[in-house]
Amino acid sequence: MPSATPSASGHVQCDSIIMGEAKIRSIPEIAANCPDAQLIHEAAIGNIAGDQLLKLETLGLTEEEAEDRILKGFLA
């Protein structure tokens, strides 16, 4: 049975990986026309962690192959 009081919730998640000389700006916009809305925004921006590359390199991947594998996993 629907509630007599409308409610709303929203969640925005922005993830970015910086490579080389790349620059990234994460400018989210989230709005609700409900005074009781629960809105959440999460952002993570960073480089590929050196320990991630090292782990994959110790398993036999080149640095380029390791970066490619990490990026494919990130984008999946």
N, C-alpha and C positions, 0 to 999 in steps of 0.2 A: 504494500500500500504506500503510495507516494506521501512524502512529508508535506505538511502544510507550509513549511518555511523552505524556500529554495536555498540550495547551497551549491557551492562550486569549489573545485580544486584544480590546480594547474602545476605542472612540473616541467621546467625547461632545463636541459642539460647540454652544455657546449664543451666539447673536447677538441683540442688542437695539438698537433705535434709541430715543433719548429725545427726546420732543417736548414743548414747553411746560413745564409743571410736573410732568411724569411722573416717577415713581420706579420703578426696576427693581432687583430683587435676583435674582441668578443663583446658585442653590444646587444644584449638580449632585450626583448620587449615582451612583457607579459602583463595582461590587464584583465580585470573582471568587473562586471557590473553588479556585483553582489557584495554587500558590506561584510558578510561573514566568510568570504572566500579565503581559502588557504592556498597561498602561492609560494612556490619554491623555485629558486634558480641555483644551479650549480655550474661552475666553470673550472676547467683544468687546462692549463696551457704549459707546455714544457718541451724540453729536448728528450730525445731517446736516451734512456738511462744507460750509462757506461757499463753497469753490471749486466744489463740485459744483452748488450752486444758481446761482452766477454763470455758469457755463458754459451751463447750460440756459436761463437768462434771456437771455444774449447770442444764443441761437438762437431767441428770440422767445416763450418761455414766460413766464407770470407766475410769481411766487414760489410761489403755491398750486399751479399746474400742475406746476412743477418738483418740489416736495415730493411731490406725488401720484405723479409718474413714478418718483422715487427709491424711494418706499415700495413701489410695485407691483413694481419690479425686485428689491427686497430680499426681498419675500414670495414671489416666484415660485420 
